[in-house]
Amino acid sequence: MKKIEAIIKHFKLDEVRDALNKIGIQGMTVTEVKGFGRQKGHMEVYRGVEYEVKFLPKVKIEVAIAEDKLDEVLRVIQENAKTGEIGDGKIFVYPIEDVIRIRTGERGREAL
């Protein structure tokens, strides 16, 4: 089993969610996050005053999947989150040791 964390732009969330649903990924956790990568923020003007935005708003999607779905899920996220501009985000993949569905006590792949 794998856990995928994808940090993407806000306006791409619906596209990514819909595409993941089409390939059978039903559950996910979404969190609003802030951060920066190579872009290191940018300058904005508010009421005539220029200020630096150091942390940019993004969305973090977390999904737990069976290992045999990994390549397909990564492809779908990448294709649907990509704008071709700097700041499109990152995808992180982690191993999962075990999963337990609290309601039924199911473990492993059945709990996903």
PDB file as gemmi writes it, atoms N, CA and C in Angstrom:
CRYST1    1.000    1.000    1.000  90.00  90.00  90.00 P 1                      
ATOM      1  N   MET A   1       0.842  -1.180   0.000  1.00  0.00           N  
ATOM      2  CA  MET A   1       0.000   0.000   0.000  1.00  0.00           C  
ATOM      3  C   MET A   1       0.882   1.236   0.000  1.00  0.00           C  
ATOM      4  N   LYS A   2       0.350   2.304  -0.574  1.00  0.00           N  
ATOM      5  CA  LYS A   2       1.085   3.558  -0.681  1.00  0.00           C  
ATOM      6  C   LYS A   2       0.193   4.724  -0.269  1.00  0.00           C  
ATOM      7  N   LYS A   3       0.849   5.755   0.248  1.00  0.00           N  
ATOM      8  CA  LYS A   3       0.163   7.020   0.514  1.00  0.00           C  
ATOM      9  C   LYS A   3       0.746   8.047  -0.449  1.00  0.00           C  
ATOM     10  N   ILE A   4      -0.121   8.752  -1.130  1.00  0.00           N  
ATOM     11  CA  ILE A   4       0.300   9.793  -2.057  1.00  0.00           C  
ATOM     12  C   ILE A   4      -0.140  11.129  -1.496  1.00  0.00           C  
ATOM     13  N   GLU A   5       0.798  12.063  -1.430  1.00  0.00           N  
ATOM     14  CA  GLU A   5       0.498  13.454  -1.087  1.00  0.00           C  
ATOM     15  C   GLU A   5       0.834  14.292  -2.305  1.00  0.00           C  
ATOM     16  N   ALA A   6      -0.140  15.036  -2.778  1.00  0.00           N  
ATOM     17  CA  ALA A   6       0.069  15.915  -3.920  1.00  0.00           C  
ATOM     18  C   ALA A   6      -0.234  17.343  -3.497  1.00  0.00           C  
ATOM     19  N   ILE A   7       0.725  18.234  -3.697  1.00  0.00           N  
ATOM     20  CA  ILE A   7       0.541  19.657  -3.426  1.00  0.00           C  
ATOM     21  C   ILE A   7       0.277  20.316  -4.776  1.00  0.00           C  
ATOM     22  N   ILE A   8      -0.916  20.889  -4.940  1.00  0.00           N  
ATOM     23  CA  ILE A   8      -1.306  21.430  -6.239  1.00  0.00           C  
ATOM     24  C   ILE A   8      -1.931  22.817  -6.091  1.00  0.00           C  
ATOM     25  N   LYS A   9      -2.177  23.458  -7.225  1.00  0.00           N  
ATOM     26  CA  LYS A   9      -2.851  24.757  -7.227  1.00  0.00           C  
ATOM     27  C   LYS A   9      -4.339  24.548  -6.929  1.00  0.00           C  
ATOM     28  N   HIS A  10      -4.947  25.528  -6.224  1.00  0.00           N  
ATOM     29  CA  HIS A  10      -6.349  25.436  -5.813  1.00  0.00           C  
ATOM     30  C   HIS A  10      -7.291  25.126  -6.973  1.00  0.00           C  
ATOM     31  N   PHE A  11      -7.119  25.844  -8.068  1.00  0.00           N  
ATOM     32  CA  PHE A  11      -8.090  25.756  -9.148  1.00  0.00           C  
ATOM     33  C   PHE A  11      -8.015  24.437  -9.919  1.00  0.00           C  
ATOM     34  N   LYS A  12      -7.033  23.580  -9.622  1.00  0.00           N  
ATOM     35  CA  LYS A  12      -6.917  22.276 -10.264  1.00  0.00           C  
ATOM     36  C   LYS A  12      -7.543  21.156  -9.426  1.00  0.00           C  
ATOM     37  N   LEU A  13      -7.999  21.468  -8.223  1.00  0.00           N  
ATOM     38  CA  LEU A  13      -8.519  20.449  -7.318  1.00  0.00           C  
ATOM     39  C   LEU A  13      -9.686  19.668  -7.909  1.00  0.00           C  
ATOM     40  N   ASP A  14     -10.682  20.344  -8.453  1.00  0.00           N  
ATOM     41  CA  ASP A  14     -11.853  19.644  -8.989  1.00  0.00           C  
ATOM     42  C   ASP A  14     -11.478  18.714 -10.138  1.00  0.00           C  
ATOM     43  N   GLU A  15     -10.581  19.150 -11.010  1.00  0.00           N  
ATOM     44  CA  GLU A  15     -10.146  18.308 -12.127  1.00  0.00           C  
ATOM     45  C   GLU A  15      -9.465  17.042 -11.617  1.00  0.00           C  
ATOM     46  N   VAL A  16      -8.575  17.206 -10.644  1.00  0.00           N  
ATOM     47  CA  VAL A  16      -7.848  16.063 -10.095  1.00  0.00           C  
ATOM     48  C   VAL A  16      -8.811  15.121  -9.383  1.00  0.00           C  
ATOM     49  N   ARG A  17      -9.692  15.663  -8.563  1.00  0.00           N  
ATOM     50  CA  ARG A  17     -10.668  14.832  -7.840  1.00  0.00           C  
ATOM     51  C   ARG A  17     -11.538  14.045  -8.802  1.00  0.00           C  
ATOM     52  N   ASP A  18     -12.073  14.699  -9.823  1.00  0.00           N  
ATOM     53  CA  ASP A  18     -12.939  14.024 -10.790  1.00  0.00           C  
ATOM     54  C   ASP A  18     -12.189  12.933 -11.543  1.00  0.00           C  
ATOM     55  N   ALA A  19     -10.958  13.202 -11.926  1.00  0.00           N  
ATOM     56  CA  ALA A  19     -10.156  12.218 -12.657  1.00  0.00           C  
ATOM     57  C   ALA A  19      -9.836  11.012 -11.770  1.00  0.00           C  
ATOM     58  N   LEU A  20      -9.535  11.249 -10.491  1.00  0.00           N  
ATOM     59  CA  LEU A  20      -9.277  10.139  -9.574  1.00  0.00           C  
ATOM     60  C   LEU A  20     -10.537   9.301  -9.349  1.00  0.00           C  
ATOM     61  N   ASN A  21     -11.684   9.949  -9.256  1.00  0.00           N  
ATOM     62  CA  ASN A  21     -12.948   9.218  -9.118  1.00  0.00           C  
ATOM     63  C   ASN A  21     -13.203   8.324 -10.324  1.00  0.00           C  
ATOM     64  N   LYS A  22     -12.861   8.799 -11.520  1.00  0.00           N  
ATOM     65  CA  LYS A  22     -13.081   8.017 -12.741  1.00  0.00           C  
ATOM     66  C   LYS A  22     -12.262   6.730 -12.764  1.00  0.00           C  
ATOM     67  N   ILE A  23     -11.115   6.718 -12.085  1.00  0.00           N  
ATOM     68  CA  ILE A  23     -10.293   5.499 -12.074  1.00  0.00           C  
ATOM     69  C   ILE A  23     -10.515   4.676 -10.803  1.00  0.00           C  
ATOM     70  N   GLY A  24     -11.543   5.045 -10.026  1.00  0.00           N  
ATOM     71  CA  GLY A  24     -11.931   4.231  -8.887  1.00  0.00           C  
ATOM     72  C   GLY A  24     -11.364   4.641  -7.540  1.00  0.00           C  
ATOM     73  N   ILE A  25     -10.704   5.784  -7.464  1.00  0.00           N  
ATOM     74  CA  ILE A  25     -10.207   6.279  -6.174  1.00  0.00           C  
ATOM     75  C   ILE A  25     -11.346   7.052  -5.529  1.00  0.00           C  
ATOM     76  N   GLN A  26     -11.872   6.523  -4.422  1.00  0.00           N  
ATOM     77  CA  GLN A  26     -13.084   7.088  -3.842  1.00  0.00           C  
ATOM     78  C   GLN A  26     -12.836   8.011  -2.666  1.00  0.00           C  
ATOM     79  N   GLY A  27     -11.773   7.782  -1.902  1.00  0.00           N  
ATOM     80  CA  GLY A  27     -11.559   8.593  -0.717  1.00  0.00           C  
ATOM     81  C   GLY A  27     -10.299   9.410  -0.816  1.00  0.00           C  
ATOM     82  N   MET A  28     -10.349  10.586  -0.264  1.00  0.00           N  
ATOM     83  CA  MET A  28      -9.166  11.433  -0.202  1.00  0.00           C  
ATOM     84  C   MET A  28      -9.343  12.455   0.901  1.00  0.00           C  
ATOM     85  N   THR A  29      -8.232  12.990   1.362  1.00  0.00           N  
ATOM     86  CA  THR A  29      -8.243  14.080   2.329  1.00  0.00           C  
ATOM     87  C   THR A  29      -7.649  15.296   1.640  1.00  0.00           C  
ATOM     88  N   VAL A  30      -8.300  16.439   1.807  1.00  0.00           N  
ATOM     89  CA  VAL A  30      -7.830  17.675   1.185  1.00  0.00           C  
ATOM     90  C   VAL A  30      -7.610  18.708   2.281  1.00  0.00           C  
ATOM     91  N   THR A  31      -6.440  19.349   2.240  1.00  0.00           N  
ATOM     92  CA  THR A  31      -6.078  20.353   3.232  1.00  0.00           C  
ATOM     93  C   THR A  31      -5.564  21.593   2.513  1.00  0.00           C  
ATOM     94  N   GLU A  32      -5.991  22.765   2.972  1.00  0.00           N  
ATOM     95  CA  GLU A  32      -5.415  24.000   2.444  1.00  0.00           C  
ATOM     96  C   GLU A  32      -4.087  24.230   3.139  1.00  0.00           C  
ATOM     97  N   VAL A  33      -3.041  24.452   2.346  1.00  0.00           N  
ATOM     98  CA  VAL A  33      -1.701  24.626   2.882  1.00  0.00           C  
ATOM     99  C   VAL A  33      -1.064  25.863   2.262  1.00  0.00           C  
ATOM    100  N   LYS A  34       0.047  26.285   2.838  1.00  0.00           N  
ATOM    101  CA  LYS A  34       0.840  27.384   2.292  1.00  0.00           C  
ATOM    102  C   LYS A  34       2.285  26.950   2.243  1.00  0.00           C  
ATOM    103  N   GLY A  35       3.004  27.414   1.249  1.00  0.00           N  
ATOM    104  CA  GLY A  35       4.409  27.067   1.152  1.00  0.00           C  
ATOM    105  C   GLY A  35       5.056  27.752  -0.039  1.00  0.00           C  
ATOM    106  N   PHE A  36       6.298  27.378  -0.280  1.00  0.00           N  
ATOM    107  CA  PHE A  36       6.982  27.903  -1.454  1.00  0.00           C  
ATOM    108  C   PHE A  36       8.027  26.901  -1.897  1.00  0.00           C  
ATOM    109  N   GLY A  37       8.353  26.966  -3.159  1.00  0.00           N  
ATOM    110  CA  GLY A  37       9.401  26.135  -3.742  1.00  0.00           C  
ATOM    111  C   GLY A  37      10.405  27.049  -4.413  1.00  0.00           C  
ATOM    112  N   ARG A  38      10.669  26.773  -5.659  1.00  0.00           N  
ATOM    113  CA  ARG A  38      11.626  27.589  -6.399  1.00  0.00           C  
ATOM    114  C   ARG A  38      11.162  29.024  -6.574  1.00  0.00           C  
ATOM    115  N   GLN A  39       9.855  29.239  -6.612  1.00  0.00           N  
ATOM    116  CA  GLN A  39       9.350  30.583  -6.853  1.00  0.00           C  
ATOM    117  C   GLN A  39       9.593  31.525  -5.676  1.00  0.00           C  
ATOM    118  N   LYS A  40       9.743  30.990  -4.479  1.00  0.00           N  
ATOM    119  CA  LYS A  40      10.075  31.769  -3.274  1.00  0.00           C  
ATOM    120  C   LYS A  40       9.156  32.964  -3.048  1.00  0.00           C  
ATOM    121  N   GLY A  41       7.890  32.812  -3.381  1.00  0.00           N  
ATOM    122  CA  GLY A  41       6.939  33.898  -3.154  1.00  0.00           C  
ATOM    123  C   GLY A  41       6.946  34.907  -4.282  1.00  0.00           C  
ATOM    124  N   HIS A  42       6.231  36.012  -4.070  1.00  0.00           N  
ATOM    125  CA  HIS A  42       6.171  37.063  -5.077  1.00  0.00           C  
ATOM    126  C   HIS A  42       5.726  38.371  -4.419  1.00  0.00           C  
ATOM    127  N   MET A  43       5.805  39.459  -5.172  1.00  0.00           N  
ATOM    128  CA  MET A  43       5.401  40.774  -4.680  1.00  0.00           C  
ATOM    129  C   MET A  43       3.970  41.061  -5.132  1.00  0.00           C  
ATOM    130  N   GLU A  44       3.175  41.662  -4.232  1.00  0.00           N  
ATOM    131  CA  GLU A  44       1.820  42.084  -4.550  1.00  0.00           C  
ATOM    132  C   GLU A  44       1.629  43.516  -4.085  1.00  0.00           C  
ATOM    133  N   VAL A  45       0.622  44.167  -4.647  1.00  0.00           N  
ATOM    134  CA  VAL A  45       0.284  45.533  -4.245  1.00  0.00           C  
ATOM    135  C   VAL A  45      -1.120  45.515  -3.669  1.00  0.00           C  
ATOM    136  N   TYR A  46      -1.264  46.057  -2.447  1.00  0.00           N  
ATOM    137  CA  TYR A  46      -2.567  46.146  -1.797  1.00  0.00           C  
ATOM    138  C   TYR A  46      -2.746  47.571  -1.313  1.00  0.00           C  
ATOM    139  N   ARG A  47      -3.766  48.246  -1.821  1.00  0.00           N  
ATOM    140  CA  ARG A  47      -4.051  49.646  -1.476  1.00  0.00           C  
ATOM    141  C   ARG A  47      -2.828  50.531  -1.661  1.00  0.00           C  
ATOM    142  N   GLY A  48      -2.133  50.289  -2.767  1.00  0.00           N  
ATOM    143  CA  GLY A  48      -0.994  51.117  -3.112  1.00  0.00           C  
ATOM    144  C   GLY A  48       0.308  50.769  -2.414  1.00  0.00           C  
ATOM    145  N   VAL A  49       0.282  49.797  -1.536  1.00  0.00           N  
ATOM    146  CA  VAL A  49       1.493  49.414  -0.798  1.00  0.00           C  
ATOM    147  C   VAL A  49       1.963  48.054  -1.320  1.00  0.00           C  
ATOM    148  N   GLU A  50       3.233  48.000  -1.686  1.00  0.00           N  
ATOM    149  CA  GLU A  50       3.806  46.746  -2.176  1.00  0.00           C  
ATOM    150  C   GLU A  50       4.294  45.911  -0.992  1.00  0.00           C  
ATOM    151  N   TYR A  51       3.991  44.617  -1.027  1.00  0.00           N  
ATOM    152  CA  TYR A  51       4.463  43.727   0.038  1.00  0.00           C  
ATOM    153  C   TYR A  51       4.794  42.361  -0.563  1.00  0.00           C  
ATOM    154  N   GLU A  52       5.612  41.609   0.151  1.00  0.00           N  
ATOM    155  CA  GLU A  52       6.063  40.315  -0.329  1.00  0.00           C  
ATOM    156  C   GLU A  52       5.196  39.201   0.246  1.00  0.00           C  
ATOM    157  N   VAL A  53       4.701  38.325  -0.633  1.00  0.00           N  
ATOM    158  CA  VAL A  53       3.971  37.137  -0.224  1.00  0.00           C  
ATOM    159  C   VAL A  53       4.992  36.007  -0.219  1.00  0.00           C  
ATOM    160  N   LYS A  54       5.377  35.555   0.974  1.00  0.00           N  
ATOM    161  CA  LYS A  54       6.431  34.552   1.089  1.00  0.00           C  
ATOM    162  C   LYS A  54       5.907  33.130   0.989  1.00  0.00           C  
ATOM    163  N   PHE A  55       4.670  32.911   1.418  1.00  0.00           N  
ATOM    164  CA  PHE A  55       4.080  31.582   1.363  1.00  0.00           C  
ATOM    165  C   PHE A  55       2.855  31.636   0.470  1.00  0.00           C  
ATOM    166  N   LEU A  56       2.835  30.780  -0.545  1.00  0.00           N  
ATOM    167  CA  LEU A  56       1.750  30.785  -1.519  1.00  0.00           C  
ATOM    168  C   LEU A  56       0.695  29.734  -1.140  1.00  0.00           C  
ATOM    169  N   PRO A  57      -0.585  30.061  -1.316  1.00  0.00           N  
ATOM    170  CA  PRO A  57      -1.642  29.108  -0.980  1.00  0.00           C  
ATOM    171  C   PRO A  57      -1.686  27.961  -1.990  1.00  0.00           C  
ATOM    172  N   LYS A  58      -1.809  26.749  -1.483  1.00  0.00           N  
ATOM    173  CA  LYS A  58      -1.919  25.538  -2.304  1.00  0.00           C  
ATOM    174  C   LYS A  58      -2.926  24.604  -1.640  1.00  0.00           C  
ATOM    175  N   VAL A  59      -3.167  23.468  -2.263  1.00  0.00           N  
ATOM    176  CA  VAL A  59      -4.030  22.432  -1.714  1.00  0.00           C  
ATOM    177  C   VAL A  59      -3.214  21.147  -1.647  1.00  0.00           C  
ATOM    178  N   LYS A  60      -3.330  20.426  -0.518  1.00  0.00           N  
ATOM    179  CA  LYS A  60      -2.675  19.129  -0.392  1.00  0.00           C  
ATOM    180  C   LYS A  60      -3.746  18.049  -0.443  1.00  0.00           C  
ATOM    181  N   ILE A  61      -3.573  17.116  -1.389  1.00  0.00           N  
ATOM    182  CA  ILE A  61      -4.459  15.966  -1.526  1.00  0.00           C  
ATOM    183  C   ILE A  61      -3.708  14.759  -0.985  1.00  0.00           C  
ATOM    184  N   GLU A  62      -4.374  13.973  -0.135  1.00  0.00           N  
ATOM    185  CA  GLU A  62      -3.783  12.746   0.389  1.00  0.00           C  
ATOM    186  C   GLU A  62      -4.697  11.582   0.031  1.00  0.00           C  
ATOM    187  N   VAL A  63      -4.111  10.537  -0.583  1.00  0.00           N  
ATOM    188  CA  VAL A  63      -4.868   9.331  -0.902  1.00  0.00           C  
ATOM    189  C   VAL A  63      -4.049   8.111  -0.517  1.00  0.00           C  
ATOM    190  N   ALA A  64      -4.734   7.094  -0.024  1.00  0.00           N  
ATOM    191  CA  ALA A  64      -4.104   5.808   0.271  1.00  0.00           C  
ATOM    192  C   ALA A  64      -4.597   4.823  -0.773  1.00  0.00           C  
ATOM    193  N   ILE A  65      -3.667   4.092  -1.384  1.00  0.00           N  
ATOM    194  CA  ILE A  65      -4.022   3.220  -2.500  1.00  0.00           C  
ATOM    195  C   ILE A  65      -3.304   1.882  -2.401  1.00  0.00           C  
ATOM    196  N   ALA A  66      -3.815   0.911  -3.140  1.00  0.00           N  
ATOM    197  CA  ALA A  66      -3.110  -0.353  -3.312  1.00  0.00           C  
ATOM    198  C   ALA A  66      -1.931  -0.106  -4.246  1.00  0.00           C  
ATOM    199  N   GLU A  67      -0.853  -0.814  -4.018  1.00  0.00           N  
ATOM    200  CA  GLU A  67       0.381  -0.576  -4.780  1.00  0.00           C  
ATOM    201  C   GLU A  67       0.202  -0.767  -6.285  1.00  0.00           C  
ATOM    202  N   ASP A  68      -0.699  -1.654  -6.704  1.00  0.00           N  
ATOM    203  CA  ASP A  68      -0.880  -1.890  -8.142  1.00  0.00           C  
ATOM    204  C   ASP A  68      -1.548  -0.716  -8.854  1.00  0.00           C  
ATOM    205  N   LYS A  69      -2.104   0.240  -8.115  1.00  0.00           N  
ATOM    206  CA  LYS A  69      -2.723   1.441  -8.698  1.00  0.00           C  
ATOM    207  C   LYS A  69      -1.754   2.624  -8.773  1.00  0.00           C  
ATOM    208  N   LEU A  70      -0.564   2.470  -8.219  1.00  0.00           N  
ATOM    209  CA  LEU A  70       0.355   3.598  -8.050  1.00  0.00           C  
ATOM    210  C   LEU A  70       0.637   4.352  -9.346  1.00  0.00           C  
ATOM    211  N   ASP A  71       1.097   3.672 -10.373  1.00  0.00           N  
ATOM    212  CA  ASP A  71       1.470   4.357 -11.617  1.00  0.00           C  
ATOM    213  C   ASP A  71       0.289   5.090 -12.242  1.00  0.00           C  
ATOM    214  N   GLU A  72      -0.882   4.456 -12.213  1.00  0.00           N  
ATOM    215  CA  GLU A  72      -2.079   5.077 -12.789  1.00  0.00           C  
ATOM    216  C   GLU A  72      -2.482   6.328 -12.019  1.00  0.00           C  
ATOM    217  N   VAL A  73      -2.452   6.253 -10.693  1.00  0.00           N  
ATOM    218  CA  VAL A  73      -2.821   7.408  -9.875  1.00  0.00           C  
ATOM    219  C   VAL A  73      -1.825   8.552 -10.068  1.00  0.00           C  
ATOM    220  N   LEU A  74      -0.549   8.249 -10.091  1.00  0.00           N  
ATOM    221  CA  LEU A  74       0.458   9.286 -10.310  1.00  0.00           C  
ATOM    222  C   LEU A  74       0.266   9.956 -11.669  1.00  0.00           C  
ATOM    223  N   ARG A  75      -0.004   9.166 -12.697  1.00  0.00           N  
ATOM    224  CA  ARG A  75      -0.222   9.714 -14.041  1.00  0.00           C  
ATOM    225  C   ARG A  75      -1.439  10.637 -14.059  1.00  0.00           C  
ATOM    226  N   VAL A  76      -2.531  10.196 -13.442  1.00  0.00           N  
ATOM    227  CA  VAL A  76      -3.769  10.980 -13.431  1.00  0.00           C  
ATOM    228  C   VAL A  76      -3.571  12.304 -12.695  1.00  0.00           C  
ATOM    229  N   ILE A  77      -2.917  12.270 -11.548  1.00  0.00           N  
ATOM    230  CA  ILE A  77      -2.676  13.511 -10.804  1.00  0.00           C  
ATOM    231  C   ILE A  77      -1.809  14.448 -11.618  1.00  0.00           C  
ATOM    232  N   GLN A  78      -0.731  13.912 -12.167  1.00  0.00           N  
ATOM    233  CA  GLN A  78       0.196  14.753 -12.928  1.00  0.00           C  
ATOM    234  C   GLN A  78      -0.483  15.386 -14.141  1.00  0.00           C  
ATOM    235  N   GLU A  79      -1.248  14.595 -14.890  1.00  0.00           N  
ATOM    236  CA  GLU A  79      -1.911  15.118 -16.087  1.00  0.00           C  
ATOM    237  C   GLU A  79      -2.951  16.182 -15.753  1.00  0.00           C  
ATOM    238  N   ASN A  80      -3.673  16.002 -14.662  1.00  0.00           N  
ATOM    239  CA  ASN A  80      -4.777  16.912 -14.352  1.00  0.00           C  
ATOM    240  C   ASN A  80      -4.380  18.100 -13.496  1.00  0.00           C  
ATOM    241  N   ALA A  81      -3.217  18.062 -12.848  1.00  0.00           N  
ATOM    242  CA  ALA A  81      -2.767  19.189 -12.031  1.00  0.00           C  
ATOM    243  C   ALA A  81      -1.824  20.111 -12.805  1.00  0.00           C  
ATOM    244  N   LYS A  82      -1.349  19.659 -13.934  1.00  0.00           N  
ATOM    245  CA  LYS A  82      -0.324  20.403 -14.684  1.00  0.00           C  
ATOM    246  C   LYS A  82      -0.906  21.596 -15.427  1.00  0.00           C  
ATOM    247  N   THR A  83      -0.254  22.752 -15.258  1.00  0.00           N  
ATOM    248  CA  THR A  83      -0.583  23.933 -16.047  1.00  0.00           C  
ATOM    249  C   THR A  83       0.585  24.288 -16.967  1.00  0.00           C  
ATOM    250  N   GLY A  84       1.761  23.769 -16.644  1.00  0.00           N  
ATOM    251  CA  GLY A  84       2.951  24.107 -17.416  1.00  0.00           C  
ATOM    252  C   GLY A  84       3.668  25.335 -16.880  1.00  0.00           C  
ATOM    253  N   GLU A  85       3.122  25.932 -15.839  1.00  0.00           N  
ATOM    254  CA  GLU A  85       3.710  27.123 -15.231  1.00  0.00           C  
ATOM    255  C   GLU A  85       4.457  26.747 -13.962  1.00  0.00           C  
ATOM    256  N   ILE A  86       5.356  27.608 -13.534  1.00  0.00           N  
ATOM    257  CA  ILE A  86       6.064  27.380 -12.279  1.00  0.00           C  
ATOM    258  C   ILE A  86       5.049  27.347 -11.141  1.00  0.00           C  
ATOM    259  N   GLY A  87       5.270  26.485 -10.165  1.00  0.00           N  
ATOM    260  CA  GLY A  87       4.371  26.393  -9.023  1.00  0.00           C  
ATOM    261  C   GLY A  87       3.268  25.367  -9.179  1.00  0.00           C  
ATOM    262  N   ASP A  88       3.377  24.471 -10.172  1.00  0.00           N  
ATOM    263  CA  ASP A  88       2.354  23.434 -10.356  1.00  0.00           C  
ATOM    264  C   ASP A  88       2.291  22.480  -9.170  1.00  0.00           C  
ATOM    265  N   GLY A  89       3.382  22.326  -8.438  1.00  0.00           N  
ATOM    266  CA  GLY A  89       3.343  21.514  -7.225  1.00  0.00           C  
ATOM    267  C   GLY A  89       4.260  20.306  -7.264  1.00  0.00           C  
ATOM    268  N   LYS A  90       4.046  19.412  -6.302  1.00  0.00           N  
ATOM    269  CA  LYS A  90       4.863  18.213  -6.146  1.00  0.00           C  
ATOM    270  C   LYS A  90       3.966  17.050  -5.750  1.00  0.00           C  
ATOM    271  N   ILE A  91       4.459  15.829  -6.017  1.00  0.00           N  
ATOM    272  CA  ILE A  91       3.796  14.615  -5.575  1.00  0.00           C  
ATOM    273  C   ILE A  91       4.803  13.817  -4.758  1.00  0.00           C  
ATOM    274  N   PHE A  92       4.382  13.386  -3.574  1.00  0.00           N  
ATOM    275  CA  PHE A  92       5.225  12.580  -2.692  1.00  0.00           C  
ATOM    276  C   PHE A  92       4.567  11.216  -2.512  1.00  0.00           C  
ATOM    277  N   VAL A  93       5.381  10.152  -2.495  1.00  0.00           N  
ATOM    278  CA  VAL A  93       4.876   8.799  -2.339  1.00  0.00           C  
ATOM    279  C   VAL A  93       5.530   8.186  -1.107  1.00  0.00           C  
ATOM    280  N   TYR A  94       4.701   7.621  -0.215  1.00  0.00           N  
ATOM    281  CA  TYR A  94       5.175   7.009   1.023  1.00  0.00           C  
ATOM    282  C   TYR A  94       4.656   5.576   1.136  1.00  0.00           C  
ATOM    283  N   PRO A  95       5.419   4.697   1.750  1.00  0.00           N  
ATOM    284  CA  PRO A  95       4.895   3.356   2.020  1.00  0.00           C  
ATOM    285  C   PRO A  95       3.926   3.400   3.203  1.00  0.00           C  
ATOM    286  N   ILE A  96       2.934   2.525   3.170  1.00  0.00           N  
ATOM    287  CA  ILE A  96       1.995   2.377   4.289  1.00  0.00           C  
ATOM    288  C   ILE A  96       2.170   0.977   4.852  1.00  0.00           C  
ATOM    289  N   GLU A  97       2.393   0.889   6.134  1.00  0.00           N  
ATOM    290  CA  GLU A  97       2.551  -0.413   6.786  1.00  0.00           C  
ATOM    291  C   GLU A  97       1.233  -1.136   6.956  1.00  0.00           C  
ATOM    292  N   ASP A  98       0.218  -0.423   7.407  1.00  0.00           N  
ATOM    293  CA  ASP A  98      -1.071  -1.052   7.655  1.00  0.00           C  
ATOM    294  C   ASP A  98      -2.161  -0.001   7.631  1.00  0.00           C  
ATOM    295  N   VAL A  99      -3.385  -0.437   7.376  1.00  0.00           N  
ATOM    296  CA  VAL A  99      -4.569   0.423   7.403  1.00  0.00           C  
ATOM    297  C   VAL A  99      -5.647  -0.345   8.149  1.00  0.00           C  
ATOM    298  N   ILE A 100      -6.379   0.351   9.003  1.00  0.00           N  
ATOM    299  CA  ILE A 100      -7.472  -0.278   9.744  1.00  0.00           C  
ATOM    300  C   ILE A 100      -8.721   0.583   9.581  1.00  0.00           C  
ATOM    301  N   ARG A 101      -9.786  -0.034   9.108  1.00  0.00           N  
ATOM    302  CA  ARG A 101     -11.066   0.669   9.035  1.00  0.00           C  
ATOM    303  C   ARG A 101     -11.677   0.606  10.430  1.00  0.00           C  
ATOM    304  N   ILE A 102     -11.882   1.742  11.048  1.00  0.00           N  
ATOM    305  CA  ILE A 102     -12.334   1.804  12.429  1.00  0.00           C  
ATOM    306  C   ILE A 102     -13.692   1.132  12.618  1.00  0.00           C  
ATOM    307  N   ARG A 103     -14.628   1.385  11.724  1.00  0.00           N  
ATOM    308  CA  ARG A 103     -15.992   0.871  11.874  1.00  0.00           C  
ATOM    309  C   ARG A 103     -16.058  -0.648  11.880  1.00  0.00           C  
ATOM    310  N   THR A 104     -15.312  -1.300  10.965  1.00  0.00           N  
ATOM    311  CA  THR A 104     -15.443  -2.751  10.803  1.00  0.00           C  
ATOM    312  C   THR A 104     -14.257  -3.544  11.330  1.00  0.00           C  
ATOM    313  N   GLY A 105     -13.138  -2.879  11.529  1.00  0.00           N  
ATOM    314  CA  GLY A 105     -11.940  -3.583  11.954  1.00  0.00           C  
ATOM    315  C   GLY A 105     -11.166  -4.215  10.808  1.00  0.00           C  
ATOM    316  N   GLU A 106     -11.623  -4.015   9.569  1.00  0.00           N  
ATOM    317  CA  GLU A 106     -10.903  -4.547   8.412  1.00  0.00           C  
ATOM    318  C   GLU A 106      -9.493  -3.962   8.378  1.00  0.00           C  
ATOM    319  N   ARG A 107      -8.547  -4.779   7.873  1.00  0.00           N  
ATOM    320  CA  ARG A 107      -7.157  -4.340   7.813  1.00  0.00           C  
ATOM    321  C   ARG A 107      -6.621  -4.505   6.401  1.00  0.00           C  
ATOM    322  N   GLY A 108      -5.550  -3.750   6.138  1.00  0.00           N  
ATOM    323  CA  GLY A 108      -4.862  -3.868   4.853  1.00  0.00           C  
ATOM    324  C   GLY A 108      -5.688  -3.384   3.683  1.00  0.00           C  
ATOM    325  N   ARG A 109      -5.506  -4.033   2.548  1.00  0.00           N  
ATOM    326  CA  ARG A 109      -6.155  -3.617   1.305  1.00  0.00           C  
ATOM    327  C   ARG A 109      -7.682  -3.524   1.433  1.00  0.00           C  
ATOM    328  N   GLU A 110      -8.291  -4.440   2.203  1.00  0.00           N  
ATOM    329  CA  GLU A 110      -9.749  -4.421   2.380  1.00  0.00           C  
ATOM    330  C   GLU A 110     -10.208  -3.135   3.069  1.00  0.00           C  
ATOM    331  N   ALA A 111      -9.350  -2.545   3.873  1.00  0.00           N  
ATOM    332  CA  ALA A 111      -9.717  -1.313   4.590  1.00  0.00           C  
ATOM    333  C   ALA A 111      -9.661  -0.083   3.695  1.00  0.00           C  
ATOM    334  N   LEU A 112      -8.984  -0.182   2.571  1.00  0.00           N  
ATOM    335  CA  LEU A 112      -8.917   0.963   1.669  1.00  0.00           C  
ATOM    336  C   LEU A 112     -10.253   1.162   0.988  1.00  0.00           C  
TER     337      LEU A 112                                                      
END                                                                             
